[in-house]
Amino acid sequence: MKLVVGLGNVGDKYCFTRHNAGFMVVDRMAIVHDVSFKEDKKLKCFIGKYKHGFEDIMLIKPTTFMNLSGDAVQLVMNYYKIDVSDVLVVYDDLSLELGKMRFRPNGSDGGHNGIKSVIKCVGTQSVARLKIGIGPQPPVPSETFVLQNFYKDQLESLKPVLKTSVEAIEYYFDNDMASAQNTYN
């Protein structure tokens, strides 16, 4: 089983904020594959599943706030016995231009509190990730910028990357990280 984790904040208030780019990608995957999410309070997330070829794909959106996302990831991994090598975390990246995406096999948290929590809870920086660009950041504090809604024109710019991200994630699962990076970065 493969696990795709979308990072974001739960609630209508945060639905279209820049920090919810990870949720947006996972929601797009759910639409494409006709997946319904169900809340699992014990695992602290919304969960949906579908089949890709012979592989089960689990989509989750943590119901914790961003800074505690790792709690849900660790609970799901432990409950379903999913190895970290089968996990892909999708989240927003300030340093990446809006409309771009970038696969990374591992690395530091880069100042992102959601992936920082995931790294801490799973105990390794070797967590595959797909970063969704939300930059450039104007001269406002990062905490303010990421919690602001996308402007209407920015949402339009984001649509193609949301569509492509679904293809890219499945390509990654069918191939490997290096191939996905060469094809989609």
N, CA, C and O of each residue as an XYZ file, in Angstrom:
740
protein
N       0.841     -1.183      0.000
C       0.000      0.000      0.000
C       0.884      1.243      0.000
O       1.892      1.312      0.703
N       0.481      2.220     -0.804
C       1.161      3.515     -0.850
C       0.306      4.529     -0.100
O      -0.924      4.482     -0.147
N       0.971      5.436      0.583
C       0.288      6.464      1.357
C       0.637      7.841      0.812
O       1.808      8.215      0.748
N      -0.385      8.593      0.421
C      -0.198      9.978     -0.022
C      -0.805     10.869      1.052
O      -2.001     10.799      1.333
N       0.031     11.702      1.641
C      -0.374     12.597      2.720
C      -0.440     14.016      2.179
O       0.566     14.552      1.714
N      -1.605     14.620      2.236
C      -1.730     16.034      1.897
C      -1.679     16.835      3.179
O      -2.430     16.561      4.114
N      -0.797     17.827      3.233
C      -0.719     18.658      4.433
C      -1.570     19.907      4.261
O      -1.634     20.495      3.181
N      -2.217     20.295      5.343
C      -3.055     21.488      5.337
C      -3.716     21.662      6.683
O      -3.432     20.928      7.630
N      -4.590     22.628      6.761
C      -5.373     22.884      7.970
C      -6.837     22.598      7.671
O      -7.348     22.962      6.612
N      -7.504     21.945      8.611
C      -8.907     21.569      8.445
C      -9.815     22.760      8.730
O      -9.545     23.572      9.615
N     -10.891     22.845      7.967
C     -11.915     23.854      8.219
C     -12.121     24.774      7.037
O     -11.194     25.059      6.279
N     -13.358     25.237      6.890
C     -13.712     26.119      5.774
C     -12.845     27.370      5.737
O     -12.522     27.879      4.664
N     -12.478     27.854      6.893
C     -11.668     29.072      7.015
C     -10.328     28.936      6.272
O      -9.786     29.922      5.773
N      -9.806     27.710      6.205
C      -8.483     27.480      5.618
C      -8.532     26.878      4.213
O      -7.491     26.693      3.583
N      -9.709     26.579      3.729
C      -9.901     25.813      2.500
C      -9.050     26.301      1.319
O      -8.430     25.494      0.626
N      -9.021     27.605      1.094
C      -8.302     28.138     -0.072
C      -7.042     28.904      0.309
O      -6.580     29.763     -0.443
N      -6.483     28.591      1.484
C      -5.238     29.248      1.875
C      -4.060     28.576      1.184
O      -4.143     27.423      0.760
N      -2.979     29.307      1.081
C      -1.772     28.786      0.434
C      -1.237     27.550      1.167
O      -0.689     26.638      0.548
N      -1.405     27.535      2.486
C      -0.904     26.418      3.295
C      -1.665     25.125      3.013
O      -1.233     24.055      3.441
N      -2.782     25.205      2.305
C      -3.586     24.015      2.024
C      -3.339     23.426      0.641
O      -4.148     22.635      0.157
N      -2.252     23.791      0.009
C      -1.939     23.245     -1.317
C      -1.857     21.716     -1.289
O      -2.265     21.061     -2.248
N      -1.339     21.147     -0.212
C      -1.269     19.686     -0.090
C      -2.648     19.049     -0.054
O      -2.882     18.026     -0.698
N      -3.564     19.655      0.702
C      -4.951     19.173      0.724
C      -5.561     19.261     -0.670
O      -6.282     18.360     -1.098
N      -5.268     20.356     -1.378
C      -5.851     20.564     -2.709
C      -5.429     19.458     -3.672
O      -6.240     18.982     -4.466
N      -4.163     19.050     -3.603
C      -3.673     17.969     -4.468
C      -4.386     16.659     -4.130
O      -4.855     15.959     -5.027
N      -4.468     16.330     -2.855
C      -5.117     15.086     -2.443
C      -6.610     15.124     -2.783
O      -7.184     14.110     -3.182
N      -7.234     16.287     -2.627
C      -8.643     16.423     -3.027
C      -8.805     16.193     -4.527
O      -9.770     15.565     -4.963
N      -7.861     16.701     -5.313
C      -7.905     16.502     -6.769
C      -7.769     15.013     -7.104
O      -8.469     14.504     -7.980
N      -6.872     14.323     -6.410
C      -6.723     12.876     -6.625
C      -8.031     12.162     -6.302
O      -8.436     11.243     -7.015
N      -8.682     12.585     -5.234
C      -9.951     11.967     -4.829
C     -11.021     12.176     -5.895
O     -11.792     11.261     -6.184
N     -11.074     13.359     -6.477
C     -12.052     13.641     -7.538
C     -11.782     12.761     -8.755
O     -12.697     12.137     -9.292
N     -10.529     12.715     -9.183
C     -10.149     11.940    -10.365
C     -10.495     10.461    -10.194
O     -10.909      9.802    -11.148
N     -10.326      9.945     -8.986
C     -10.530      8.508     -8.741
C     -11.833      8.195     -8.014
O     -12.028      7.082     -7.525
N     -12.720      9.182     -7.946
C     -14.038      8.996     -7.332
C     -13.926      8.409     -5.918
O     -14.588      7.431     -5.570
N     -13.069      9.041     -5.127
C     -12.812      8.605     -3.755
C     -13.562      9.506     -2.786
O     -13.559     10.729     -2.929
N     -14.201      8.895     -1.804
C     -14.834      9.649     -0.714
C     -13.956      9.534      0.518
O     -13.428      8.465      0.825
N     -13.808     10.645      1.218
C     -13.049     10.631      2.467
C     -13.978     10.333      3.632
O     -15.129     10.768      3.660
N     -13.455      9.585      4.586
C     -14.167      9.339      5.839
C     -13.235      9.746      6.971
O     -12.040      9.453      6.946
N     -13.796     10.421      7.954
C     -12.972     10.822      9.092
C     -12.743      9.632     10.014
O     -13.673      8.904     10.359
N     -11.487      9.451     10.405
C     -11.117      8.450     11.400
C     -10.545      9.219     12.587
O      -9.385      9.631     12.573
N     -11.363      9.404     13.601
C     -10.953     10.206     14.762
C      -9.759      9.587     15.483
O      -8.891     10.302     15.985
N      -9.720      8.261     15.532
C      -8.625      7.568     16.206
C      -7.287      7.825     15.498
O      -6.254      7.994     16.145
N      -7.324      7.852     14.173
C      -6.102      8.071     13.393
C      -5.875      9.550     13.066
O      -4.897      9.901     12.406
N      -6.769     10.397     13.523
C      -6.641     11.859     13.389
C      -6.521     12.322     11.941
O      -5.693     13.174     11.618
N      -7.363     11.748     11.067
C      -7.295     12.164      9.667
C      -8.553     11.757      8.908
O      -9.353     10.942      9.366
N      -8.690     12.354      7.736
C      -9.660     11.889      6.753
C      -8.920     10.897      5.872
O      -7.780     11.143      5.480
N      -9.564      9.776      5.558
C      -8.931      8.713      4.772
C      -9.803      8.361      3.573
O     -11.025      8.265      3.681
N      -9.154      8.173      2.436
C      -9.804      7.655      1.241
C      -8.861      6.670      0.576
O      -7.643      6.792      0.710
N      -9.408      5.694     -0.139
C      -8.564      4.677     -0.789
C      -9.046      4.417     -2.204
O     -10.230      4.548     -2.517
N      -8.092      4.043     -3.055
C      -8.427      3.580     -4.401
C      -7.338      2.632     -4.871
O      -6.291      2.499     -4.237
N      -7.600      1.983     -5.982
C      -6.650      1.044     -6.558
C      -6.007      1.674     -7.792
O      -6.692      2.238     -8.645
N      -4.681      1.568     -7.872
C      -3.930      2.022     -9.044
C      -3.186      0.798     -9.566
O      -2.174      0.385     -9.001
N      -3.699      0.225    -10.651
C      -3.148     -1.048    -11.110
C      -3.417     -2.096    -10.043
O      -4.564     -2.336     -9.666
N      -2.342     -2.721     -9.560
C      -2.480     -3.723     -8.503
C      -2.183     -3.145     -7.119
O      -2.193     -3.864     -6.120
N      -1.921     -1.849     -7.074
C      -1.494     -1.193     -5.829
C      -2.641     -0.446     -5.161
O      -3.386      0.277     -5.821
N      -2.778     -0.625     -3.846
C      -3.729      0.173     -3.073
C      -3.078      1.510     -2.750
O      -1.935      1.567     -2.296
N      -3.815      2.574     -2.987
C      -3.347      3.922     -2.675
C      -4.254      4.481     -1.590
O      -5.476      4.496     -1.738
N      -3.653      4.938     -0.506
C      -4.409      5.571      0.571
C      -4.094      7.063      0.558
O      -2.930      7.465      0.539
N      -5.138      7.870      0.569
C      -5.011      9.320      0.640
C      -5.415      9.746      2.041
O      -6.452      9.316      2.547
N      -4.601     10.591      2.673
C      -5.024     11.112      3.976
C      -4.839     12.621      4.050
O      -3.951     13.206      3.430
N      -5.725     13.218      4.843
C      -5.633     14.633      5.195
C      -5.739     14.695      6.718
O      -6.812     14.469      7.277
N      -4.620     15.002      7.394
C      -4.662     15.064      8.858
C      -5.693     16.075      9.362
O      -5.872     17.141      8.773
N      -6.364     15.726     10.456
C      -7.331     16.640     11.069
C      -6.692     17.449     12.193
O      -7.341     18.289     12.816
N      -5.428     17.187     12.440
C      -4.673     18.020     13.374
C      -4.344     19.307     12.632
O      -4.495     19.366     11.411
N      -3.909     20.312     13.326
C      -3.422     21.472     12.596
C      -2.066     21.130     11.998
O      -1.427     20.153     12.389
N      -1.641     21.946     11.051
C      -0.428     21.702     10.273
C       0.758     21.286     11.145
O       1.459     20.326     10.827
N       0.978     22.006     12.234
C       2.170     21.777     13.052
C       2.184     20.429     13.766
O       3.203     20.042     14.339
N       1.065     19.712     13.736
C       0.978     18.396     14.381
C       0.658     17.289     13.378
O       0.235     16.201     13.768
N       0.856     17.559     12.105
C       0.514     16.599     11.045
C       1.202     15.253     11.212
O       0.637     14.216     10.864
N       2.405     15.266     11.738
C       3.157     14.027     11.908
C       2.458     13.020     12.800
O       2.631     11.813     12.630
N       1.662     13.510     13.760
C       0.926     12.597     14.644
C       0.028     11.668     13.827
O       0.036     10.453     14.024
N      -0.742     12.249     12.912
C      -1.657     11.457     12.080
C      -0.884     10.519     11.158
O      -1.262      9.360     10.984
N       0.192     11.018     10.571
C       0.991     10.195      9.657
C       1.539      8.978     10.397
O       1.463      7.855      9.899
N       2.084      9.204     11.573
C       2.641      8.098     12.356
C       1.555      7.098     12.759
O       1.773      5.888     12.687
N       0.400      7.589     13.179
C      -0.705      6.698     13.554
C      -1.136      5.817     12.376
O      -1.328      4.612     12.536
N      -1.287      6.422     11.198
C      -1.704      5.674     10.004
C      -0.635      4.658      9.604
O      -0.945      3.505      9.305
N       0.620      5.093      9.602
C       1.709      4.179      9.243
C       1.750      2.979     10.186
O       1.910      1.842      9.741
N       1.608      3.227     11.470
C       1.642      2.133     12.451
C       0.431      1.216     12.310
O       0.577     -0.007     12.319
N      -0.746      1.786     12.181
C      -1.978      0.998     12.111
C      -2.008      0.102     10.868
O      -2.377     -1.070     10.942
N      -1.611      0.678      9.723
C      -1.657     -0.074      8.462
C      -0.320     -0.731      8.115
O      -0.188     -1.352      7.060
N       0.660     -0.596      8.991
C       1.997     -1.171      8.790
C       2.601     -0.718      7.452
O       3.041     -1.532      6.640
N       2.606      0.592      7.254
C       3.147      1.190      6.034
C       4.569      1.653      6.314
O       4.816      2.375      7.280
N       5.489      1.239      5.476
C       6.885      1.640      5.606
C       7.063      3.062      5.085
O       6.348      3.495      4.182
N       8.014      3.777      5.656
C       8.262      5.160      5.237
C       8.615      5.239      3.745
O       8.385      6.270      3.114
N       9.162      4.179      3.185
C       9.503      4.171      1.752
C       8.257      4.170      0.864
O       8.355      4.396     -0.342
N       7.092      3.919      1.455
C       5.829      3.909      0.706
C       4.978      5.155      0.973
O       3.787      5.185      0.663
N       5.606      6.174      1.549
C       4.900      7.409      1.908
C       5.361      8.549      1.008
O       6.552      8.700      0.737
N       4.400      9.350      0.549
C       4.690     10.587     -0.179
C       3.898     11.701      0.496
O       2.678     11.607      0.635
N       4.595     12.754      0.913
C       3.955     13.892      1.567
C       3.893     15.047      0.571
O       4.894     15.393     -0.055
N       2.712     15.637      0.433
C       2.487     16.742     -0.502
C       2.178     17.995      0.310
O       1.288     17.992      1.160
N       2.929     19.071      0.037
C       2.734     20.299      0.813
C       3.205     21.526      0.043
O       3.880     21.426     -0.981
N       2.826     22.690      0.572
C       3.161     23.971     -0.040
C       4.628     24.326      0.197
O       5.221     23.935      1.202
N       5.206     25.080     -0.753
C       6.593     25.532     -0.615
C       6.695     26.994     -1.023
O       6.433     27.353     -2.171
N       7.080     27.832     -0.066
C       7.244     29.275     -0.289
C       8.350     29.602     -1.284
O       8.252     30.577     -2.030
N       9.400     28.787     -1.294
C      10.558     29.101     -2.126
C      10.381     28.658     -3.577
O      11.257     28.890     -4.410
N       9.270     28.033     -3.872
C       8.987     27.547     -5.218
C       7.894     28.414     -5.836
O       6.879     28.701     -5.201
N       8.109     28.820     -7.057
C       7.174     29.704     -7.757
C       5.791     29.060     -7.907
O       5.672     27.857     -8.138
N       4.761     29.882     -7.770
C       3.383     29.429     -7.940
C       3.233     28.729     -9.293
O       3.696     29.231    -10.317
N       2.589     27.578     -9.283
C       2.379     26.833    -10.519
C       3.461     25.810    -10.813
O       3.376     25.082    -11.802
N       4.480     25.748     -9.963
C       5.556     24.760    -10.129
C       5.404     23.682     -9.062
O       4.771     23.889     -8.027
N       5.995     22.537     -9.340
C       6.044     21.484     -8.324
C       7.407     20.820     -8.398
O       8.088     20.866     -9.422
N       7.788     20.202     -7.290
C       9.110     19.588     -7.245
C       9.095     18.367     -6.331
O       8.710     18.441     -5.165
N       9.529     17.237     -6.901
C       9.720     16.025     -6.104
C      11.064     16.099     -5.391
O      12.043     16.605     -5.939
N      11.100     15.591     -4.171
C      12.333     15.450     -3.407
C      12.277     14.112     -2.672
O      11.248     13.764     -2.092
N      13.386     13.358     -2.694
C      13.380     12.063     -2.015
C      13.523     12.172     -0.498
O      13.150     11.253      0.231
N      14.065     13.302     -0.021
C      14.354     13.471      1.405
C      14.813     14.904      1.642
O      14.727     15.744      0.746
N      15.291     15.178      2.824
C      15.849     16.489      3.123
C      15.325     17.060      4.422
O      14.548     16.431      5.141
N      15.774     18.269      4.700
C      15.359     18.950      5.926
C      13.938     19.476      5.764
O      13.318     19.320      4.712
N      13.440     20.095      6.815
C      12.074     20.629      6.759
C      11.987     21.959      6.026
O      10.891     22.390      5.669
N      13.115     22.616      5.793
C      13.114     23.880      5.055
C      12.266     24.960      5.717
O      11.818     25.892      5.048
N      12.045     24.844      7.021
C      11.248     25.836      7.726
C       9.751     25.589      7.684
O       8.974     26.391      8.203
N       9.337     24.484      7.067
C       7.903     24.162      6.976
C       7.518     23.306      8.184
O       8.019     22.193      8.345
N       6.636     23.824      9.024
C       6.299     23.139     10.275
C       5.542     21.830     10.088
O       5.632     20.944     10.937
N       4.803     21.692      9.000
C       4.091     20.445      8.747
C       5.042     19.298      8.467
O       4.932     18.235      9.078
N       5.981     19.504      7.543
C       6.942     18.439      7.220
C       7.905     18.240      8.387
O       8.406     17.136      8.603
N       8.162     19.307      9.136
C       8.990     19.190     10.345
C       8.354     18.198     11.320
O       9.045     17.353     11.888
N       7.049     18.302     11.511
C       6.315     17.395     12.392
C       6.352     15.961     11.855
O       6.519     15.013     12.622
N       6.197     15.808     10.543
C       6.244     14.468      9.936
C       7.617     13.847     10.156
O       7.718     12.696     10.582
N       8.672     14.603      9.869
C      10.043     14.107     10.042
C      10.273     13.678     11.491
O      10.837     12.615     11.750
N       9.835     14.508     12.424
C      10.010     14.201     13.852
C       9.273     12.911     14.227
O       9.834     12.050     14.904
N       8.038     12.781     13.793
C       7.214     11.626     14.195
C       7.625     10.320     13.528
O       7.540      9.261     14.151
N       8.069     10.373     12.271
C       8.474      9.122     11.609
C       9.946      8.811     11.859
O      10.415      7.713     11.558
N      10.678      9.788     12.415
C      12.047      9.540     12.843
C      13.104      9.566     11.763
O      14.207      9.060     11.970
N      12.791     10.147     10.607
C      13.785     10.238      9.536
C      13.447     11.375      8.575
O      12.283     11.727      8.379
N      14.506     11.939      7.981
C      14.313     12.940      6.925
C      14.092     12.267      5.574
O      13.791     12.935      4.585
N      14.240     10.956      5.534
C      14.072     10.204      4.285
C      12.599      9.931      4.009
O      12.165      8.782      3.934
N      11.849     11.007      3.862
C      10.428     10.939      3.534
C      10.270     11.583      2.162
O      10.611     12.751      1.981
N       9.757     10.830      1.198
C       9.544     11.379     -0.144
C       8.500     12.480     -0.071
O       7.553     12.413      0.713
N       8.694     13.493     -0.906
C       7.765     14.620     -0.880
C       7.562     15.228     -2.249
O       8.414     15.136     -3.133
N       6.418     15.845     -2.395
C       6.105     16.636     -3.577
C       5.732     18.019     -3.066
O       4.734     18.197     -2.368
N       6.556     18.989     -3.429
C       6.333     20.365     -2.990
C       5.559     21.109     -4.067
O       5.856     20.994     -5.256
N       4.566     21.872     -3.636
C       3.736     22.663     -4.539
C       4.077     24.133     -4.319
O       3.943     24.646     -3.208
N       4.515     24.807     -5.375
C       4.942     26.199     -5.254
C       3.808     27.155     -4.946
O       2.748     27.109     -5.569
N       4.049     28.027     -3.967
C       3.082     29.073     -3.625
C       3.748     30.448     -3.642
O       3.113     31.444     -3.295
N       5.026     30.515     -4.043
C       5.780     31.772     -4.028
C       5.575     32.561     -5.303
O       4.859     32.117     -6.200
N       6.200     33.738     -5.396
C       7.100     34.324     -4.404
C       6.325     34.982     -3.271
O       5.173     35.388     -3.423
N       6.997     35.071     -2.139
C       6.392     35.667     -0.954
C       6.589     37.178     -0.976
O       7.714     37.649     -1.138
N       5.515     37.941     -0.815
C       5.672     39.391     -0.704
C       6.288     39.740      0.657
O       6.477     38.859      1.495
N       6.597     41.011      0.874
C       7.234     41.389      2.146
C       6.260     41.385      3.334
O       5.980     42.428      3.924
N       5.758     40.208      3.665
C       4.933     40.008      4.866
C       5.483     38.772      5.573
O       6.149     37.953      4.941
N       5.220     38.623      6.861
C       5.715     37.422      7.553
C       5.169     36.138      6.913
O       4.034     36.098      6.439
N       5.988     35.111      6.911
C       5.601     33.821      6.318
C       4.298     33.297      6.897
O       3.443     32.805      6.161
N       4.139     33.400      8.228
C       2.941     32.878      8.894
C       1.683     33.561      8.363
O       0.629     32.936      8.243
N       1.803     34.841      8.049
C       0.667     35.598      7.507
C       0.390     35.173      6.072
O      -0.755     34.911      5.702
N       1.443     35.106      5.269
C       1.314     34.796      3.845
C       0.674     33.432      3.609
O      -0.245     33.311      2.799
N       1.154     32.403      4.310
C       0.653     31.047      4.045
C      -0.793     30.856      4.493
O      -1.485     29.972      3.988
N      -1.252     31.676      5.433
C      -2.632     31.545      5.916
C      -3.606     32.466      5.190
O      -4.791     32.514      5.521
N      -3.094     33.202      4.190
C      -3.978     34.019      3.353
C      -4.542     33.149      2.234
O      -3.898     32.202      1.782
N      -5.752     33.485      1.794
C      -6.338     32.791      0.650
C      -5.570     33.136     -0.616
O      -5.029     34.234     -0.747
N      -5.528     32.191     -1.542
C      -5.019     32.488     -2.874
C      -5.933     33.539     -3.497
O      -7.139     33.543     -3.249
N      -5.363     34.427     -4.304
C      -6.190     35.342     -5.094
C      -6.809     34.526     -6.222
O      -6.315     33.451     -6.563
N      -7.886     35.039     -6.797
C      -8.610     34.312     -7.844
C      -7.682     33.929     -9.004
O      -7.726     32.793     -9.477
N      -6.845     34.866     -9.466
C      -5.935     34.574    -10.582
C      -4.880     33.538    -10.178
O      -4.413     32.769    -11.019
N      -4.506     33.517     -8.899
C      -3.541     32.524     -8.430
C      -4.164     31.125     -8.413
O      -3.502     30.137     -8.733
N      -5.438     31.056     -8.039
C      -6.132     29.761     -8.081
C      -6.182     29.230     -9.509
O      -6.045     28.027     -9.736
N      -6.378     30.132    -10.472
C      -6.368     29.726    -11.889
C      -4.994     29.199    -12.282
O      -4.889     28.211    -13.008
N      -3.935     29.861    -11.801
C      -2.564     29.417    -12.092
C      -2.254     28.078    -11.437
O      -1.394     27.332    -11.904
N      -2.958     27.782    -10.360
C      -2.719     26.548     -9.621
C      -3.413     25.338    -10.260
O      -2.970     24.204    -10.080
N      -4.492     25.576    -10.998
C      -5.268     24.465    -11.576
C      -4.427     23.490    -12.400
O      -4.555     22.280    -12.215
N      -3.562     23.982    -13.315
C      -2.768     23.024    -14.104
C      -1.837     22.160    -13.247
O      -1.657     20.975    -13.531
N      -1.246     22.747    -12.203
C      -0.334     21.959    -11.366
C      -1.113     20.941    -10.531
O      -0.591     19.866    -10.237
N      -2.334     21.256    -10.148
C      -3.152     20.278     -9.423
C      -3.461     19.087    -10.324
O      -3.407     17.936     -9.890
N      -3.784     19.376    -11.576
C      -4.072     18.310    -12.540
C      -2.818     17.464    -12.797
O      -2.866     16.234    -12.756
N      -1.711     18.135    -13.059
C      -0.463     17.434    -13.363
C       0.049     16.655    -12.159
O       0.652     15.593    -12.314
N      -0.187     17.176    -10.967
C       0.314     16.499     -9.763
C      -0.270     15.095     -9.616
O       0.419     14.189     -9.147
N      -1.520     14.905    -10.006
C      -2.137     13.568     -9.933
C      -1.381     12.610    -10.851
O      -1.029     11.502    -10.445
N      -1.134     13.037    -12.085
C      -0.366     12.217    -13.035
C       1.038     11.958    -12.499
O       1.552     10.842    -12.580
N       1.652     13.010    -11.948
C       3.028     12.914    -11.466
C       3.154     11.927    -10.307
O       4.105     11.147    -10.255
N       2.211     11.961     -9.392
C       2.251     11.053     -8.239
C       2.100      9.608     -8.704
O       2.809      8.725     -8.221
N       1.203      9.366     -9.617
C       1.024      7.997    -10.113
C       2.232      7.550    -10.941
O       2.616      6.381    -10.908
N       2.820      8.482    -11.675
C       4.052      8.180    -12.407
C       5.152      7.777    -11.415
O       5.876      6.806    -11.634
N       5.262      8.531    -10.336
C       6.247      8.224     -9.297
C       6.028      6.811     -8.743
O       6.985      6.051     -8.594
N       4.780      6.459     -8.440
C       4.500      5.127     -7.907
C       4.796      4.035     -8.932
O       5.202      2.934     -8.558
N       4.597      4.322    -10.213
C       4.853      3.339    -11.268
C       6.335      3.211    -11.606
O       6.762      2.189    -12.144
N       7.112      4.228    -11.298
C       8.528      4.260    -11.665
C       9.386      4.400    -10.413
O       9.442      3.489     -9.587
N      10.050      5.538    -10.277
C      10.846      5.804     -9.076
C      11.054      7.305     -8.938
O      10.646      8.081     -9.802
N      11.688      7.703     -7.850
C      11.873      9.122     -7.562
C      12.709      9.812     -8.640
O      12.345     10.896     -9.097
N      13.817      9.205     -9.049
C      14.684      9.841    -10.050
C      13.923     10.086    -11.352
O      14.039     11.159    -11.944
N      13.157      9.111    -11.793
C      12.363      9.279    -13.021
C      11.320     10.377    -12.849
O      11.115     11.191    -13.750
N      10.664     10.398    -11.695
C       9.650     11.429    -11.436
C      10.287     12.813    -11.416
O       9.719     13.767    -11.946
N      11.461     12.924    -10.809
C      12.164     14.207    -10.782
C      12.541     14.646    -12.192
O      12.339     15.803    -12.560
N      13.083     13.733    -12.973
C      13.491     14.071    -14.342
C      12.311     14.465    -15.214
O      12.449     15.309    -16.099
N      11.171     13.870    -14.979
C       9.989     14.118    -15.803
C       9.202     15.345    -15.361
O       8.706     16.095    -16.203
N       9.081     15.561    -14.052
C       8.157     16.590    -13.557
C       8.796     17.791    -12.862
O       8.130     18.815    -12.710
N      10.059     17.712    -12.431
C      10.663     18.867    -11.741
C      10.993     19.978    -12.715
O      11.506     21.021    -12.310
